[in-house]
Amino acid sequence: MKVTKAALPFLPLCQRLLPGRLAGLSMALLKATALEMAILAGHLLLYPSGIAQERRSALPSLPSPEDGAAQLPTEAKPPVVLLHGFIDNRSVFVLLRRSLAQHGRQQIESLNYSPLTCDIRVAAELLGRHIEGICERTGSRQVDVVGHSLGGLIARYYVQRLGGDARVRTLVTLGTPHSGTRVAPLANAHPIMRQMRPGSELLEELTQPAPGCRTHFVSFWSDLDHLMDPLDAACIDHADLLAENVRVSGIGHLALPVHPAVASGIRQVLDTARPGEETADRTGGLTVA
């Protein structure tokens, strides 16, 4: 699957003033930065709407055999759990949630974890309880999870270290520092940021063997992600994990859960997932160009 970016209008003057490859790089950076600023402004407006935990909607009632003719069996899609990043909330997923709902996902739930959370392990335990509750309410054996940034790391810890591979069929991460990021060293005052540094105790736990892990991992990483240092920190590299890394070109960190091309890629990953199949074999290599 190849997902292409939407064309963005921009000033052609830069292309005339800057030579060749430098012009291309500068244009890409300028467009990505402009898009990031626009997304940030929009997200700040939506942020208050996502502070409270979402209300759990009632499950759709299943038709009774007495209600009429028997219906043909359909393959139910598992619920989707959305998990936001550091000092963020569920409002970041407004567009992705709408996209998933428009394409047949009836059960979509978001989890807000407290901005005061100081340990990824604690947040992963909370995620586990949340997923158990979803499975109990929906009758589903498994869920799919989409995690942005820190949210993807929380979900990965749950899957790898807390037995969550029994519940999570597919884990999609967006700009998640799987091997740690060195960006913003002054932020080390926060314990969560220290856990996201290369070589941290928590990241070392995730490098340990995970034989038999049943979850399919797909990591979307951007070549213009200003929060990943190095850029490939958002790639998953683990011999025991069934994982694929998807390169995204031309957009930044904040755009990953918002961009329609990425949403299309996420939908394809989730819609083609089948228990026991290898993600890489199904997709043939993903690229968001």
C-alpha positions in Angstrom: 0.0 0.0 0.0 1.2 3.5 -0.8 -0.4 6.5 0.6 0.4 9.8 -1.0 0.3 13.3 0.5 -2.2 15.9 -0.5 -0.7 18.7 -2.6 -0.2 22.0 -0.6 -0.1 25.4 -2.3 3.0 27.3 -1.4 5.2 30.2 -2.5 7.1 29.3 -5.7 9.5 32.1 -5.0 11.5 29.8 -2.7 12.1 27.3 -5.5 13.6 30.1 -7.7 15.8 31.5 -4.9 17.2 28.2 -3.5 19.2 25.7 -5.6 18.0 22.2 -6.3 18.0 19.8 -3.4 18.2 22.6 -0.9 15.1 24.2 -2.3 13.2 20.9 -2.1 14.2 20.4 1.5 13.4 23.9 2.5 10.1 23.8 0.8 9.2 20.6 2.5 10.3 22.0 5.9 8.3 25.2 5.3 5.2 23.4 4.3 5.4 21.0 7.1 6.0 23.8 9.6 3.1 25.8 8.3 0.9 22.7 8.6 2.1 22.0 12.1 1.3 25.6 13.2 -2.2 25.4 11.6 -2.9 22.1 13.3 -1.6 23.4 16.6 -3.9 26.4 16.4 -6.9 24.2 15.7 -6.0 21.7 18.4 -5.8 24.5 21.0 -9.3 25.4 20.1 -10.5 21.8 20.5 -8.4 21.0 23.6 -11.0 22.0 26.2 -13.6 19.7 24.6 -11.4 16.7 25.3 -10.4 17.3 28.9 -13.2 15.2 30.4 -13.3 11.5 29.9 -15.8 10.6 27.1 -19.1 9.2 27.9 -19.5 5.5 27.2 -22.2 5.2 24.6 -24.8 2.4 24.8 -24.1 -0.6 22.6 -26.2 -1.1 19.6 -28.8 -3.7 20.2 -28.5 -7.0 18.4 -31.6 -8.1 16.4 -33.5 -11.0 17.9 -34.5 -14.0 15.7 -38.1 -13.1 16.6 -37.7 -9.7 14.9 -37.9 -11.0 11.4 -35.9 -13.0 8.9 -32.5 -14.3 9.9 -29.7 -12.1 8.9 -26.6 -13.1 7.0 -23.5 -13.4 9.3 -21.1 -10.5 9.1 -17.6 -10.3 10.4 -17.5 -7.9 13.3 -14.7 -5.4 13.5 -13.0 -5.2 16.9 -13.4 -1.9 18.9 -10.7 0.7 18.3 -9.0 2.4 21.3 -7.3 5.8 20.8 -4.6 6.9 23.1 -3.2 10.4 23.0 0.3 11.7 23.6 2.1 13.7 26.3 0.1 16.6 27.9 -2.6 16.0 25.3 -6.1 14.6 25.4 -8.6 12.7 23.2 -9.5 15.8 21.2 -6.4 15.2 19.0 -8.3 12.3 17.4 -11.4 14.2 16.3 -10.6 13.8 12.6 -9.2 10.2 12.8 -12.2 9.1 14.8 -14.6 10.6 12.2 -12.7 8.8 9.4 -12.8 5.5 11.2 -16.5 5.9 12.0 -17.3 6.8 8.4 -15.6 3.5 7.2 -17.5 1.1 9.4 -16.0 1.3 12.9 -19.0 1.4 15.3 -17.0 1.0 18.5 -14.3 3.7 19.0 -13.2 4.8 22.4 -10.6 7.2 23.7 -8.8 7.1 27.0 -7.5 10.2 28.8 -4.7 9.5 31.2 -3.8 12.2 33.7 -1.2 14.8 32.8 0.1 14.2 36.3 1.0 10.6 35.4 4.7 10.1 36.2 5.3 6.5 35.1 4.5 4.8 31.7 4.0 1.5 33.6 1.2 3.0 35.6 -0.5 4.4 32.5 -0.1 1.0 30.8 -1.9 -0.7 33.7 -4.7 1.8 33.4 -4.9 1.1 29.7 -5.2 -2.6 30.5 -8.1 -2.1 32.8 -9.8 0.2 30.3 -9.4 -2.5 27.5 -10.8 -5.2 29.8 -13.8 -3.0 30.4 -14.3 -2.5 26.7 -14.1 -6.2 26.0 -16.6 -6.9 28.8 -19.1 -4.3 27.5 -18.8 -5.1 23.8 -18.3 -8.9 24.1 -15.3 -8.6 21.9 -12.2 -10.8 22.6 -9.7 -8.3 21.2 -9.3 -4.6 20.3 -7.2 -2.5 18.0 -5.2 0.3 19.5 -3.9 3.5 17.8 -1.5 5.5 19.9 0.0 8.9 19.1 3.5 9.7 20.5 3.7 8.7 24.2 0.4 6.9 23.8 2.0 4.4 21.5 4.7 3.7 24.0 2.2 3.2 26.8 0.3 0.7 24.6 3.5 -1.1 23.6 4.4 -1.5 27.2 1.0 -3.0 28.0 1.3 -5.4 25.1 4.9 -6.5 25.7 5.2 -6.4 29.4 1.7 -6.8 30.9 0.3 -9.6 28.8 -1.7 -7.2 26.6 -1.0 -9.2 23.4 -3.9 -11.4 24.4 -6.2 -8.4 24.0 -4.6 -6.2 21.4 -4.9 -7.5 17.9 -3.2 -4.6 16.1 -1.2 -1.7 17.6 -0.7 1.3 15.4 1.8 3.9 16.7 2.1 7.4 15.3 5.4 9.2 16.0 6.2 7.1 19.0 9.8 7.2 20.4 10.3 3.4 20.5 14.1 3.7 20.9 13.9 7.1 22.8 14.3 10.7 21.7 16.9 13.3 22.7 14.8 16.3 21.9 14.1 19.0 24.5 16.7 18.0 27.1 15.4 20.7 29.5 12.2 18.6 29.7 14.1 15.9 31.7 12.6 17.4 34.9 9.5 15.3 34.1 9.8 11.6 34.9 7.8 10.6 31.8 10.3 12.5 29.6 13.2 10.7 31.3 11.6 7.4 30.5 11.5 8.4 26.8 15.2 9.1 26.7 17.5 6.6 24.8 18.8 4.0 27.2 16.2 4.6 29.9 15.3 1.7 32.2 11.8 1.5 30.7 13.1 1.4 27.1 15.6 -1.3 28.1 12.7 -3.4 29.3 11.1 -3.1 25.9 14.3 -4.5 24.3 14.1 -7.7 26.3 12.9 -10.9 24.6 9.1 -11.1 23.9 8.7 -14.6 22.4 5.2 -15.5 21.2 3.9 -11.9 21.2 0.7 -12.1 19.3 0.1 -8.4 18.5 0.8 -6.9 15.1 2.7 -3.7 15.3 2.6 -1.0 12.6 4.6 2.2 13.3 4.1 5.3 11.3 7.2 7.6 11.4 7.8 10.9 9.7 11.0 12.2 8.1 10.1 15.7 9.3 9.1 14.8 12.9 10.7 17.6 15.0 10.1 15.6 18.2 12.1 12.6 17.1 15.9 12.8 17.6 17.1 10.7 15.8 14.2 10.5 13.3 14.2 6.7 13.2 13.6 6.6 16.9 10.0 6.1 15.9 10.7 2.8 14.2 10.2 -0.5 16.0 13.3 -2.8 15.9 12.7 -6.0 17.9 13.4 -9.5 16.7 10.4 -11.1 18.5 7.8 -8.6 17.4 5.8 -8.8 14.2 6.3 -5.2 13.2 6.4 -2.9 10.2 7.6 0.6 10.0 5.8 3.1 7.7 7.7 6.1 6.5 5.7 9.3 6.2 7.1 12.1 4.1 6.3 15.8 4.2 4.4 16.2 7.5 5.4 16.7 11.1 4.6 15.2 14.5 1.2 16.9 15.1 0.0 16.1 11.6 0.3 12.3 12.1 -3.1 11.8 13.8 -4.8 14.4 11.6 -3.6 14.0 8.0 -6.1 12.2 5.8 -3.4 10.2 4.0 -2.2 8.7 7.3 -5.8 8.1 8.3 -6.3 6.1 5.1 -3.2 4.1 5.9 -4.4 3.3 9.4 -7.8 2.2 8.1 -6.1 -0.1 5.6 -3.9 -1.6 8.3 -6.9 -2.3 10.6 -9.2 -3.5 7.9 -6.8 -6.0 6.5 -5.6 -7.4 9.9 -6.4 -11.0 10.5 -5.3 -13.2 13.4 -2.3 -15.3 12.5 -1.3 -13.3 9.5 1.9 -11.3 9.2 1.3 -7.6 8.7 4.3 -7.1 6.4 3.0 -9.9 4.1 -0.5 -8.4 3.9 0.5 -4.8 3.1 3.6 -5.4 1.0 5.4 -2.4 2.6 3.7 0.9 3.5 4.8 4.3 2.4 3.3 7.6 3.0 5.1 9.9 0.5 
